[in-house]
């Protein structure tokens, strides 16, 4: 399974998406991530583990706290994956439009 597949699978869970979105603003400690979520603190830690394994977040120690932050490289890998689909879609659209134009300009 590719890194981007792991990332998309990880974000398929609504709780992990909520955690990921919380980290969009700034790096946070587990207790701050947990605040407002309808799950236990150990469950938050399990979700963070999945996001870290999917390379969507990084963990760093700050004294006695673990601080989580978004992993820019992981997010860029997802974007590159999606950009490939967009590029392919535009190429196919261009070819279709050119074929239709040729057919419309062909004498009947």
Buried (B, 14 or more C-beta within 10 A) or exposed (E): EEBBEBBBEBBEBEBBBBBBEBBEEEBBBBEBBBEEBEEEEEEBEEBBEBBBEBBBBBBEEEEEEBBBEBBEEBBEBBEEBEEEEEEEEEEEEEEEEEEEEEEEEEEE
